[in-house]
Amino acid sequence: MGTSQEMTGAVDFVDSINAVAVGAERKHFQATYDSTRDSPSLAVVAVVATALRRGPQELTPLQSVLDTDALDELTTESADGKAGCSCVTFCYEGMEVTVSDEEVTVAKTEK
């Protein structure tokens, strides 16, 4: 991604995310999280809010866009160490979001 800086902010409410890496021209954002401590859906909200420089409460509730329980189940490792999917990609708040069991990547979509 060619990280040029890191941001904090909205990630404060997700214990396992320290910062969001910001790519060139503020078009790509990436954060690693611990899915044993925080849900993937919570990590998504934190990274998108940070990318948009908005508070999480200012975003459309993620559960009104997709089934957050399904997202969490698909991208979290099960007791046998396997995740349901390697990653899930969807659009949220004008961003393309890709989430796995340990990483959230957000890219601004072209209008």
C-alpha positions in Angstrom: 0.0 0.0 0.0 3.0 2.4 0.3 2.1 3.6 3.8 3.0 7.2 4.4 1.5 7.9 7.8 -0.7 6.5 10.6 -3.9 7.9 12.1 -5.6 7.2 15.4 -9.0 8.7 16.4 -12.0 6.5 16.0 -9.9 3.4 16.7 -9.8 4.3 20.4 -12.9 2.2 21.1 -11.3 -0.9 19.5 -8.7 -2.3 22.0 -6.7 -4.3 19.5 -6.2 -1.5 16.9 -3.4 0.9 17.7 -3.5 3.0 14.5 -4.7 3.0 10.9 -2.0 3.0 8.2 -2.8 5.6 5.5 -1.7 5.1 1.9 -0.7 7.6 -0.7 -3.2 10.5 -1.3 -5.4 9.3 1.6 -7.1 6.7 -0.7 -6.2 3.5 1.2 -6.4 2.7 4.9 -5.4 -0.5 6.7 -5.5 -1.7 10.3 -4.7 -5.0 11.9 -6.9 -6.1 14.8 -7.2 -9.1 17.1 -10.4 -11.0 16.4 -10.2 -12.8 19.7 -10.6 -9.4 21.4 -12.7 -7.3 19.0 -15.3 -8.3 16.4 -14.6 -7.7 12.7 -17.7 -5.5 12.4 -16.4 -3.2 15.2 -13.0 -3.0 13.5 -14.7 -2.1 10.2 -16.6 0.8 11.8 -13.4 2.0 13.5 -11.3 2.0 10.3 -14.0 3.6 8.2 -14.7 6.3 10.8 -11.0 7.1 11.0 -10.7 7.2 7.2 -13.6 9.6 6.9 -12.4 11.6 10.0 -15.9 11.2 11.6 -17.1 9.7 14.8 -18.5 6.1 14.6 -21.9 7.4 15.7 -21.9 9.7 12.7 -21.8 6.7 10.3 -24.8 4.7 9.0 -25.2 1.8 11.4 -23.3 -1.1 9.8 -26.1 -3.5 10.7 -28.4 -1.6 8.4 -26.0 -2.3 5.5 -25.3 -6.0 6.1 -25.7 -8.8 8.6 -23.0 -8.0 11.2 -23.4 -11.4 12.9 -22.8 -13.1 9.6 -19.8 -10.9 8.8 -18.3 -11.7 12.2 -18.9 -15.4 11.8 -17.5 -15.5 8.3 -14.3 -13.7 9.2 -13.5 -15.0 12.7 -11.5 -18.1 13.3 -13.5 -21.0 14.7 -12.4 -23.2 17.6 -10.6 -25.5 15.1 -8.6 -22.5 13.8 -10.3 -22.0 10.5 -12.1 -18.9 9.3 -15.2 -19.3 7.2 -13.8 -17.1 4.4 -10.4 -15.7 3.8 -12.0 -12.3 3.4 -15.2 -10.5 2.7 -15.5 -7.3 0.5 -18.4 -4.9 0.5 -19.2 -1.1 0.1 -19.9 1.0 3.2 -20.1 4.8 3.5 -18.7 5.2 -0.1 -15.7 3.0 0.7 -14.7 -0.5 -0.5 -14.1 -2.5 2.7 -12.2 -5.8 2.8 -12.1 -7.6 6.1 -10.4 -10.8 7.2 -9.9 -12.4 10.6 -7.0 -10.0 11.4 -7.1 -7.0 9.0 -9.4 -4.4 7.7 -8.5 -2.6 4.4 -10.6 0.4 3.2 -10.3 2.1 -0.2 -12.1 5.2 -1.3 -14.2 4.4 -4.3 -14.2 6.5 -7.4 -17.3 8.6 -8.0 
